[in-house]
Amino acid sequence: MAYKNILKMMVLSLLLGIIFLGCAHQIRLEVQRPPKLNTVGITRIAIMPFEGTSGRANEMAQYATQVATQKIQGNTSLTLVDPTLVQGRLSRNESIEDLVDAVFRGQVTKAEESRSTRQGSYRDRDGNVITYTDYITSVEVELNYYLTRARDGSLIGPERKSGRDSRSDRSTYPASDRLLRGLVDRHLNLLHQDIAPHTVIQYRSIAKDKSKDKELKTEMKDTLTQVKAGSYKIALDAYLSIYDRYNSLAAAENAAILYEALGETETAANFMRQVLNATGNPKIREVLARLDKILQDQDILAADYAEAKTLTERVADFASNEIQKIVPAGARIWIYNSSPDEVLAKAVCDNIEADLIRKGISLVDRQNNDLIEAEQRFQASGAVSDDDFVSIGNASGASVLVNISVTGTGAARRLQLRVLDIETRTPLLQSDTSSNWDI
């Protein structure tokens, strides 16, 4: 028996090894997206209570209001206004334009549950027929939401959501409340993407060339090693050379991915357009369509949602100047983003990095694998000490840490910045409460 168990484990390990070896290497990218709804010019918003059309719908309407508030409150481009102030003005037929840009409203039009049973049977090890009863609870929720512009009363939306769910148990009917709330959560999960600019995480898989050319395969394998090491510029040049010499579409596709990872999406699109004109390949056409959509979204964000960007640049410029005042000569700076999911925090980090580079200040390579893995561990744990920063900083060759995060919401939103001398473990700068850090 022990021998059989060992054999099973060996076979399982071999299969897992084959699976992992066959997985394509992926590159993580952050892509900026405009909202689904046209919310241009809306930064101040009041969330009115959802309305219900029945007893259970009223209960779910209260819960939907809580969820919607949490979702919108977590978005850095929107400021929440007390809905009671808006409701008071509306009840007196007074203008609300000086309070909000738009009012958010919603309805739960259905929140129903039903119960049923299902009979079944099976044979036990002795061949006896065992009968059983499944007790099933089923639920259905439908809701919608929309915005009304304060200046003219025009509607934005509505967005309609509907769905069903069910659970079964062998002893009793499962409670319906948890199922109903789960559906509301699911319907409102992407609410922030409907009404505000946002960041989505995407992964690009490095393509493998399927030809039988041994020299080509060797070059592709060597270049993949550079990609895994985070040497994107070196790998990009190699893929471009491989495409020129072998006409490898996989190399061309990988070059476009690396252009994108290096922030050169427009160059990636232009290159893919050249490859498509030369080959007419449908796969290249798909890649080009994706890149063109990203560029289109960037144009929309720049043209219609530029106000937040201007504020971000102002705060980033101030932060960069403060950093330069106190860092020692010859410092090598590691900029760590403690709020990786915050659009503004990411933008501030990017702007500070760009400014420091322009000023000739040395930064730790953001594609350093050890640094990336360490930051991912930090984000997963949620608790990072100065000792952790010092250890990773020393390993990556950094002498100064700049720790950035965004706190608060709406008018109380602020950039928090802390600078630590890694070599001496001495704090060099901590952002204060002045308006210079408001974001």
Buried (B, 14 or more C-beta within 10 A) or exposed (E): EEEEEEEEEEEEEEEEEEEEEEEEBEBEBEBBBBBBBBBBEBBBBBBBBBBBBBEBBBBBBEBBBBBBBEBBBEBBBBBBBEBEEBBEBBEEEEEBEEBBBBBBBBBBBBBBBEEEEEEEEEEEEEEEEEEEEEBBBBBBBBBBBBBBBBEEEEEBBBBEBEBEBBBBEEEEBBEBBEBBBBBBEEBBEBBBBBBBBBBEEBEBEBBBBEBEEEEBBEBBEEBBEBBEEBBBEBBBBBBBBBBEEBEBBBBBBBBBBBBBBBEBBBBBBBBBBEBBEEBEBEBBBEBBEBBBEBBEBBEBBEEBBEEBBEBBBBBBBBBBEBBBEEBEEEBBBBBBBBBBBBBBBBBBBBBBBEBBEEEEBBBBEBBBEEBBEBBEEBBEEEEBEBEBBBEBBEEBBBBBBBBBBBBEBBEEBBBBBBBBBBBEEEEBBEBEEEEBBBB
